[in-house]
Amino acid sequence: MVATNLPIFVAVLLGIGLTNAATPEFLKVEGLTIQNADRLVDISSQLVQITDKLKIENTGASPVKYALFAIEPVMKDHLAFIGATVGKDATPLKVILAKIQDKPDVSVHKIEFTTPLGIGKAVDIEVETVFSKYLVPFPSDITQKEKQLAKYVGSHYLYTPYKTSKQTTKVILASKNVESFTKLKPFTQSDSSISFGPYETIAPFTSNECIVHYENNNPFLTITKMERTIEVSHWGNIAIEEHIDIVHTGAKLKVKYLHPS
């Protein structure tokens, strides 16, 4: 899991990219195939939280030490957190910023397996990503009586350098009130969620725009500045004081001015 010197919740609110600051290494796309991808896209808050449960098989000619996880081009600048685990006991895996040799502009992370994945073997990993400042209030200005609507733009498919044999995607919303959404068949809508798929035999780096316009009345809070003062006395007492500046970055309130007659 990529390290940070800030608490995760603070880093997410600030929109800080928690990627490795070191120069990324250039890697080849090894002989892997995603046999199954179950995606959960949670847009019920101000954040976009995506959980990808992947069954990865080594269909190549030699053992593989890592998998590459790509980030959608439109979302890469909003990545606030990424982490990966393996197995039922959720063992953490090392995640490192990387680049693909023949596609240097694609944002990818190297996920190292605990042991090399043998030929014909499969492994189940779970990747969690969080994106901040990505949901857009739409419309951007509302009156006090109006509901806040937000727009999410993503992809129906997992954006990956590997072939995907089968995939499903479930989008969790803040309410059951949906203005509109892209209807790539098959899909179902139930209360505050939309399910897409299953989709089969998806080529590497395939993207298909998914747009959801829905009601989201949650506060969109962003920390613009944080100062922490830690005072340690000669007697061993510790005093901590924090000053945090927070602004609402959701829909702006329309103000009507009354003019004297």
N, C-alpha and C positions, 0 to 999 in steps of 0.2 A: 504494500500500500504506500502511496506517495506521501512523504512526510511534509509537515508544515509547522511553523512556529506559532501559529494561532489556533485557537479552538476551531473545530470544523464549522460550528454553527456561525461563528463570527466571520470566518473566511467566506462562507457561502453568501452571507448577507452583503459582504463587501464586494463580492464578485471576483475574488482573487483566484487566479489559475493556480491550482496546486500541482503543477507539473515540475519535473526535475529541471533545475536551472542549468545543469551541465549540458555540453554540446551533445545532441542526440546522435546515436550511432546509426549508420546506414545498414539495413538488413534486407535479406532476400525473403520473398514470400515462399515459405516451405510448403511441402505437399500435404496440406490439410484440407479437409472438407467439413463443413458444419452440417451434420446430419439432421439436427433439429434446433430451432431457435424459438424460445418463448419469451416475448418481450412484454414488459409492463411499463407503460408510460404514464406517470402520475403527474397530472397538471391541475391538481385540486387546490394547490396553494399558489404562492407567488413564484415558486421554483418549478423547474422541470426535473423530475427525478425518474430516471430510467433504470430498470433492472432487466438485464439480459441473461437468461438461463440458456447456456449453449452446450450441446453435445458435440464434441469435436473428435473427428476420427483421422488417424494418420493413414492417408491413402497414397503416400509417397513410397520411395524406395529405401529410406533410411530413417532411423529414430529422429525425432524432432524435440528440441529443448524448449521451444517457446511458441506462442501464438501472437499474432498481431491484431490489435483491436483499433479500428478506425473510427474517427469522429466525423460526422456530417460537416462538410465545408461551411455551411451557413451557421453551424453551432459551435465551431471550434474556439472562437474567441470568447465564448460564454461559459466554457468549462470551468467549474469551481471545485469539483472533486471527482476522483476516479479511484476505484478499489476493486480487487478481484479476490475470489475465494474458490476453493476446490473441495468437492466431496460433501457428504452429509454433515461432517463436523465443521464445515466452513473454515478450512485452513487457509489463512491469508497467503496470497501469492505476491511476489515482487512485481511491481509495475514501473516501467521506465519509459520515458519519452524517447521515441525513435523516429526514423524515416525509412521509406522504402526506396531502394536503389533506383528503380525506373519510374517512380512517382514521388519525387521529393516534395511536392506541394501538398500531398495528402497528410493530414495530421493523424499519426498512429501512436499507439503505446505498445511496448513489448511486455507481454505477460509470461513470466518464466514458470514453467512447470516444476513441481517438486522433484520429479524424476523424468528423464527423457521418455517421450511417448513412443512406444514401439510400433513397428509396422503392423497395420491392421488393428491396432488397439484404439480405444476411445476413452475420452475423459469428459466429465461434467464439470463445467466451471460457471461461476456466476459473476457478472461484471455489473457494478453499480456506478452510474454517472449522475452528477448533479450539475445543472446549468442555471446560472443566475442572470437577471436582467435580460431574459429572453422572451418571456410572454409580453405581448403588446396590448395595452388597453385599446379597445376598438368599439366605439369611438373614443378619442383621446380626451374629450371634454363632455361632462354630463352635468345635469342639474341634481339637486339634492334628492329629488323624488325618483330619479332614474336609477336603474340597476347598472352595476359595473359589468361590462362585457370585456372579454379578453380573446385574443387570437393566438393560436399555436400553429406554427408551420414546421413540419418535420417530414419524415418519409415513411411510407407504408412498409418499406423493406429495411432490414438491417443493412447498414452501409458497411461492407466488409470486403477485404481482399480475397476472400475465399468463396467458392461455390456453396450455396445453401440449398439443401435438399428439401427442407420443409420449414415453414415459419408461421407463427401466429403473433398478433399484436393486440393488446388490450389497453385502451386509453381510459384512465380514471379521471373523472371531471369533478368540479366543485359542486355541481348541482345537476338536476335532470333537465334543466332548461338549456337547450341547444338551439342556437340560431340556424346554423348550417354546418355541414362537414362533407368532405370529399367521400364519395361512395364507390370505392374500389371493391368490386364483388370478389368473394363473398364477404358480407359484413352483417352484424346484428347490433341493435341499440337496445339497451336495457337500463332503465332508470338513469343513474349517473355514470354510465360506462358505455363505451363503443368497442366492439370486438371486430378485428379484421383477420381474414384468412380462414382456413390455412391456405398459404401460397406455396407452390412447389417449384423446384428447379430454378432458382434465382441465380443469375450470373454474378460474378464478382463486381463490386462497385456499382451495383444497380441502385438507382434512386427513383422513387416515385412520390411526388409531392402529396403530403397529407396535411390538410388544413382543417382546423376545428375552431369554430366561432361560438363561444359559450358564455354563460353567466358565471362570473367569479367575483363575489363580493368580499373576498379576503383582503386585508390590508397589504399593500405592496410596500414593505418597509426596506429602506436602504440606509446602511450606516455610511455616512460620508466622512466621518472623522472619529477616531477613538484615541484617547490619551489615558495611560495608566501610570499611576504613581505608587511605588512600593517603598514604604518606610520601615526600616529595621532599627529598633532601639537597642541601646546597650544592654538592656535587660532581657533581650530575646523576643520582645513583642514585635509583631508584624502588622502594619496597617496598610491596607490597599484602597486606593481611591481611583475611580474611573469616571471619565467624562466622555459621553457618547453623544454625537450629533446624528439624529435620525430624521429622514425625510420620507414622505409618501410619494412613491414614483408610479402610482396607478393613475387612473383617470383623474384629470383636473376638474375642479368644481367650477361650473359656470356661475358667474356672479352678475346679478341684474342690479343696475343702479337706478334708483328712483330720482327722476328729475322734478324739481319744484315746478308747479304749474304757473 
